[in-house]
Structures are given as structure tokens and as C-alpha cells.
């Protein structure tokens, strides 16, 4: 920063040094100020607090200006102007900011801040003329001359750099320029410190918020897991005793009773699905990795078909599962892969009317396997396409009753599981024409080993999300 002074100052020094002894003295003073300015520049480059900035500026500037006292005063929203640091013994005028006092006729601190302009008072009389309300200041107890320079950051005055001189004096243009440069350096350094402090504070707050969120999330996960397990115990008892009654082990069951027992079983099964969804959510937030293996596709497709065929047939829906002509292998967790396909297929059955069709097909481009579950159901409105994957969001599809809708976790869980296995789950749909969910998963290598990139890192090998089994 001091480079802007070097060439003109050196020319000035050399020219004046050749004129007279007094000129040589002035040239020497200029040399001293230049050296002090360079010292200020070096010192401010390493300061990390506002106090250190003020100390560095005052220490060097007081020597360079040959003054008797200096102060850095900053604005404060609550207290007005407050003293940051001082050097030397300040006189009454230089302490006029204390207590937030403001005289009716004005004062140099207020003027320099409000007008963002330097105030130079070269004598006591000049001070009284400019600020009549300050006549109470004793000539005996005051300095003879003063400088008050605004500290500006982005066009806003944030304080004043003040210097006091024991005797009255004329401030040359060179001295004024030097003082103005010092005030600019001081303001810039204060700005850097404040930005650094603000950044550190923001980082600390963000870290604290993250830790708090993690703690709350862990507590929620533990609660969900414990609550879900506790709910399953009485639910299993309800289901078990319902089956005993249905079997007639407690006596004959008439048609009306059988119908009511069927409703109890369906309600229990629905509640069990909700509990399992909640458990899966808690597992997705756990800490054990997925068991990613080289997995054949056909057996899983056959299992899904067997589990869903009866449900589809009971609604008069045609379910078709197309297996690959030659066995296809993917890198996936077997249980989670089957869970996703079951979620998608049962969802399709739920939202497809009698006489509709559902097809499950798979294909591969050698890198990615795509499993499409296509139905001729009610479809989804365009504005709802992104929302269906949000947890606890239920889209009104006008086909099932509220008790059949669930809590909106199935698709959210399915996409999270797909992404945890380095794949994805997408949706295409048209209202009243049906929907197609596409599950993408990585194809396994022929050797069963995970493929690696040029740096030897596994490709699609590390789950982005971890679950517990």
C-alpha cells in the first residue's frame, strides 16, 4: 500500500534536500513518514484484532506526525462513539466523545463522521470559532492543534482517527495527505478484521447448528426405532389372536363375525406396513453399510411376481414380469433391491383400477440396469411429480380410500435406497393414462469385483447413504 508514496516522495525529498538546512529537515521528516507508513503497512498485514490495528496505527503515526496524542474512536449503535484505543494523554477536546455527549454547536468527531470529511483545527481559537459550544474547554488544559479523520468502510464512516498536537501549527498538504492515507489504511484493516470475525462467527454458529441438528436427528432415530419395535409387540398379538378366532379355535364363527375379523386383520396389516416404513426410515439414518454384492436379477423378479400376483389378480389386474433372456447381474443389496420393486409394484396395484395392466421389465446398456414398473392407473398431475418422493407427502390420486393411502414414506424410502446403492429412481406419468417408475442400478462386473477408475478408486462402490440391517 505504501508504494503509491514512493516515487513522488523520493523526488520531493531529493529536490528539497538540495535547497537549504530547513528544507533538508523537511525532507528528513518526509523520509521518516514514508518509513512509518511502510511500517504501518507491514504491521497491519498481520493484525487479527481491532485493538491491534489501532495500536499499530497510533504507534507509528504519532512518531511520523510528531504529535502528542492519538485516538481511534469507533461508532457503536448503542453508545454512539466509543474509544477503541488511545496513545498519549488525551485532552478535553479529544475526550468530547465520552458518554455519548453531543454539543448543540457540533464537535469535530460528529462532523468528521457525519460529513465523512477530515477536520483540521490548527489552533485553539480556530476550534472555538468552528465550535462555539466548546468554549467551556480550557485553553490551559488543551492542545494547540488537532486532526480528526473519518474511518470509512464502503462509503460509511465507522469512526474517527484523531491526533492532538501540543502547540498550534499549520498542517501542510503533505502532512494532510499522509494523515489521510493513514486513516484509509486503518479503515481497511478494521474492515478486514471485522470480516474475519464475522466469517469465524458464522462458521462457529453453523457448526453448532449442525451438531445440534445431528443430536436431534440421532435422538429422533432412536425414538422411532424404539417406538416402532414396541408397537410391533401388541400388534403381533392382535394379528395372532385374530387368526385363532378366524380358525374357529374359540368356537364357531358366523359370517358377520368373519367379516369383522377380516377387517381387523386388514387394519393390523396396514398398521404393520406403517411401522415397517418407520423402522426403515430409522435404519436409513443409522450407521451400518449396505451389503452390496453381485446379485442376479431373475430370482428377485420371480419373488416379486409371486408376492404380488394374488393381490393383482384379486383386483382383476394383469401383472406381467419380463425377465432378461440371459441372466443379468447388478451391484446391489438383495433385500433392499427387492423392497424397492415390491414398493413400486404394490403402489401400482393400489392406484390401478380393475381391468388395468402392470408390467415389470428390465434392460441394460452394459453399465446401468433399468427396471421399469409401468401401470395404466390414474397417473399423477405434472405439478405433483417432484412431490411424490418427499417423505410424508400424500398425493391425492382419487382412487383409494384414506385408510389405504399410508403415510407417504414408501416412494421416499425407495428413492433413498436406490441412491444408497449408487443408483436412482425416477418417474414419468400422465394423468389418467398411467405412470412409469424407473429404477437404475449399476451393472456388476463379470468377475464380481467392483470396477475401479484410473486412480484405483471403486466405481459406484461406496453407498452415499448408510442403513442398518
RAGI-V411284 format. One record per backbone hydrogen bond with DSSP energy under -0.5 kcal/mol. CO is the residue of the C=O (numbers start at 1). NH is the residue of the N-H. If there is no record, write none. Layout:
((CO:NH) (CO:NH))
//
This chain:
((1:4) (2:5) (2:6) (3:6) (3:7) (5:9) (6:10) (7:11) (8:12) (9:13) (10:14) (11:15) (12:16) (13:17) (14:18) (15:18) (16:19) (16:20) (20:24) (21:25) (22:26) (23:27) (24:28) (25:29) (26:30) (27:31) (28:32) (29:33) (30:34) (31:35) (32:36) (33:37) (34:38) (35:39) (36:40) (37:41) (38:42) (39:43) (40:44) (41:45) (43:46) (43:47) (49:53) (50:54) (51:55) (52:56) (53:57) (54:58) (55:59) (56:60) (57:61) (58:62) (59:63) (60:64) (61:65) (62:66) (62:67) (69:164) (70:87) (71:73) (71:162) (72:84) (72:85) (73:160) (74:82) (76:80) (80:76) (82:74) (85:72) (87:70) (88:90) (91:95) (92:95) (93:96) (95:98) (97:100) (98:101) (103:106) (107:111) (108:112) (109:113) (110:114) (111:115) (112:116) (112:117) (118:120) (119:121) (119:148) (120:122) (121:146) (122:169) (123:127) (124:128) (125:129) (126:130) (127:131) (131:134) (132:135) (133:136) (134:137) (139:142) (141:92) (145:165) (146:121) (147:163) (148:119) (149:161) (150:152) (151:158) (151:159) (153:156) (156:153) (156:158) (158:75) (159:151) (160:73) (160:162) (161:149) (162:71) (163:147) (164:68) (164:69) (165:144) (165:145) (170:172) (172:176) (173:177) (174:178) (175:179) (176:180) (177:181) (178:182) (179:183) (180:184) (181:185) (182:186) (183:187) (184:188) (185:189) (186:190) (187:191) (188:192) (189:193) (190:194) (191:195) (192:196) (193:197) (194:198) (195:199) (196:200) (197:201) (198:202) (199:203) (200:204) (201:205) (202:206) (203:207) (204:208) (205:209) (206:210) (207:211) (208:212) (209:213) (210:214) (211:215) (212:216) (213:217) (214:218) (215:219) (216:220) (217:221) (218:222) (219:223) (220:224) (221:225) (222:226) (223:227) (224:228) (225:229) (226:230) (227:231) (228:232) (229:233) (230:234) (231:235) (232:236) (233:237) (234:238) (235:239) (236:240) (237:241) (238:242) (239:243) (240:244) (241:245) (242:246) (243:247) (244:249) (245:248) (248:251) (251:250) (254:258) (255:259) (256:260) (257:261) (258:262) (259:263) (260:264) (261:265) (262:266) (263:267) (264:268) (265:269) (266:270) (267:271) (268:272) (269:273) (270:274) (271:275) (272:276) (273:277) (274:278) (275:279) (276:280) (277:281) (278:282) (279:283) (280:284) (281:285) (283:286) (288:467) (290:292) (291:293) (293:295) (293:332) (295:330) (297:300) (297:301) (298:302) (299:303) (300:304) (301:305) (302:306) (303:307) (304:308) (305:309) (308:312) (309:313) (310:314) (311:315) (312:315) (312:317) (313:316) (316:355) (317:319) (318:320) (318:358) (320:322) (320:360) (321:323) (328:297) (329:444) (330:295) (330:332) (332:293) (332:334) (333:337) (334:338) (335:339) (336:340) (337:341) (338:342) (339:343) (340:344) (341:345) (342:346) (343:347) (344:348) (345:349) (346:350) (347:351) (349:352) (351:378) (353:356) (356:318) (357:376) (358:320) (359:374) (360:322) (361:372) (363:370) (367:443) (368:365) (369:441) (370:363) (370:372) (371:373) (371:439) (372:361) (372:374) (373:437) (374:359) (378:432) (381:384) (382:385) (384:388) (386:389) (387:390) (390:393) (392:394) (393:395) (395:397) (401:404) (401:405) (402:405) (402:406) (408:392) (408:393) (409:413) (410:414) (411:415) (412:416) (413:417) (414:418) (415:419) (416:420) (417:421) (418:423) (419:422) (419:464) (421:442) (424:440) (426:438) (428:436) (430:433) (430:434) (434:430) (435:375) (436:428) (437:373) (437:439) (438:426) (438:440) (439:371) (440:424) (441:369) (442:331) (445:448) (449:445) (451:459) (453:456) (457:453) (458:460) (458:461) (461:463))
//
